[in-house]
Amino acid sequence: MLNNNQLKVIELMYETKMTREEIANKVGVGTRTISRWKNENEEFQEAMNNYAHKSIVNAVPKALGTMIGLLNARSELVRFNAAKDLLDRAGFAPTDKVDLSGNDINIKIGGTDDG
């Protein structure tokens, strides 16, 4: 189980723009300690990943709102890219299927058409 200092370090890493040195000073640990937690402590690493994942999940509604808002942008290219991205993510991405069975392909070999 992580201690309060470790939990505070993770929170400050993701919620502020503080440097490692500033975080270490605020929490009262050394920068080497933070480095060791990040590189050697699996529980700390897992907690960091979970915090990052939660942060991303919490940002999804805002990101989606931004994409939907871009559908009304002045730039046609921006509107197109926003629409394409939303459709792709909703599962409406185009497929790259090519019919190579030859059933619908007429190939003419030679220079004349004798019928």
Residue, then its C-alpha position, 0 to 999 in steps of 0.5 A: m500500500l502506498n504511503n501518503n507521500q507517494l500518493k501526493v507525488i502522483e497527484l502533483m505529477y498529473e495535476t500540476k506543472m511542477t518539476r520533480e525538484e519542486i514536487a520533492n521539496k513540497v512533499g519532503v522527499g528527495t528527487r532520488t526517492i521519487s526516481r526510485w519509486k517511478n523506476e523500481n516500485e511496481e505498486f507506485q508504477e501501477a498507481m501512476n498508470n491508474y491515475a493517468h487512465k482516470s485522468i484521460v477517462n475524465a477528459v473524454p466528455k470535454a474532448l468529444g465536445t471539442m470534436i463536435g464543436l469543430l463540426n461548425a468550424r470555418s475551415e472546411l478541412v477542419r470540419f471534414n477532419a472532425a467529421k471523419d474522425l468522429l465517424d471512424r471512432a464510431g465504427f463507420a471507417p471505410t474498408d479497403k476491400v478490393d474484389l480480386s475474384g475477376n468476376d467483374i473485371n474485363i481485361k483486354i489483351g492485344g491491340t484489336d477488339d475482334g468481338 
